[in-house]
Amino acid sequence: MSVTFTKDKETKNTIRFTSPIGSTVSGSIYVPKDSDLAKKTEIVLEVSEKVEVSA
């Protein structure tokens, strides 16, 4: 599953990226302005499902 965070708001030291409400995962992440990620318009987060195997 992937979650897309879109550039939303710039604060003094960070850039806020937000995932839309109503999707499987919603919320915000904050990236420092001096990070390479801050230059992006979207951040895509890949979430892997944990699979347990019994012996």
BELLINJO-V939423 format. One line per field, one symbol per residue. burial: 1 if it has 24 or more other C-alpha atoms within 12 Angstrom, else 0. A space follows every 50 residues. Layout:
# BELLINJO-V939423
burial->???
This chain:
# BELLINJO-V939423
burial->00111110000000111110000000001110000001000010000000 00000
